[in-house]
């Protein structure tokens, strides 16, 4: 249609039904007019992309178990924990409540 042909001719040229072309055109107009989505904030309880890549890389190394990889990840500090590692935070919680 940007080449100056009508909807029916454009649909015929790409080999789709005219009604399908109209639906696609309406959907494209609606998507263009839609308000851009807000960035998705992912909960800190999920692994980050870097952590998932590290696990995928390390699991392929011979001699490493998932427990060893989990222990390695647990020793890393997290911003959401005030730069404590999960193990440090758990130890702190256990000593203050016990």
Buried (B, 14 or more C-beta within 10 A) or exposed (E): EEEEEEEEEBBBEEEEEBEEBEEBBEEEEEEEEEEEEEEEEEEEEEEEEEEEEBBEEBEEEEEEEEEEBEEEBEEEEBEEBEEBBBEBBEEEEEEEEE
